[in-house]
Amino acid sequence: MRFYPLLDFQYVVAAVLGALGVLAMILLFFRSYTRKDRGEEEKQETENYPEGLKAAQNPLPPIILVLMVALVAWVFHYVYLIGIRGPAF
């Protein structure tokens, strides 16, 4: 048992709130991602390559956007903890 039992509760609350925040962010990204109808897919500009390959200009998948936002948030957090506050001695 820890000397400060409230610290365990704070860790649990921080983990739950963090998980809910990540879930809300993922849901927001997926909600803004709409699929196009088949008719619109044929109208968009595509590049044709040999052997029947086609390349279209599609939006980034939402999970890639989530990973990019998480990476940027981690970088700012890391710079703050290590660069500004300095390592703990």
Secondary structure, 3 states (H helix, E strand, C coil): CCCCCHHHHHHHHHHHHHHHHHHHHHHHHHHHCCCCCHHHHHHCCEEEEHHHEEEECCCCCHHHHHHHHHHHHHHHHHHHHHHHCCCCC
